[in-house]
């Protein structure tokens, strides 16, 4: 599996398409990136599946998390 890749995602706030760079070398990660159009934070949950050699992305707004 390639450790670095790029993916287009849609901002959950404004719908603007942004390109994010993914680094799967450290395994599954959870991080935030700001939308370049509306500047709101985007919550990104990256799940690395080493068995099937895939990366699953879960994108949501910062305020959609359940505590």
CORDAPE-V250966 format. One record per residue. PHI is phi in degrees with one decimal (* if undefined). D_CENTER is the distance of its C-alpha to the mean C-alpha in Angstrom with 2 decimals. Layout:
PHI & D_CENTER
PHI & D_CENTER
//
This chain:
* & 17.72
-70.3 & 16.46
-81.5 & 14.65
-118.6 & 13.04
-153.8 & 11.49
-120.5 & 10.08
-143.6 & 8.31
-89.7 & 9.22
-129.8 & 7.46
-98.5 & 9.88
-65.1 & 10.22
-71.8 & 11.40
-89.3 & 14.23
-119.1 & 15.83
85.8 & 14.42
-64.9 & 14.14
-85.6 & 12.24
-123.6 & 10.35
-103.9 & 9.63
-118.5 & 7.11
-99.7 & 8.61
-112.2 & 7.66
-118.3 & 10.53
-91.4 & 11.46
-66.6 & 14.88
-97.6 & 14.50
85.6 & 13.34
-65.1 & 10.89
-144.3 & 9.01
-131.0 & 7.82
-152.8 & 7.24
-121.0 & 7.63
-139.2 & 7.87
-92.1 & 10.82
-69.5 & 11.54
-74.2 & 14.29
-92.4 & 16.42
-108.6 & 16.72
65.9 & 15.48
-81.6 & 14.00
-73.6 & 11.19
-116.3 & 7.82
-87.2 & 6.76
-121.7 & 3.45
-113.9 & 5.52
-106.2 & 5.88
-107.9 & 9.51
-95.9 & 11.78
-106.5 & 14.94
-68.4 & 17.61
-64.3 & 20.30
-96.6 & 19.00
55.8 & 17.12
-131.1 & 13.89
-123.3 & 10.16
-107.9 & 8.85
-109.3 & 5.45
-123.2 & 6.27
-113.0 & 5.64
-151.4 & 8.71
-77.6 & 10.93
-59.6 & 12.08
-87.4 & 15.41
-96.4 & 14.55
-76.7 & 14.43
-101.0 & 17.59
-104.8 & 19.68
//
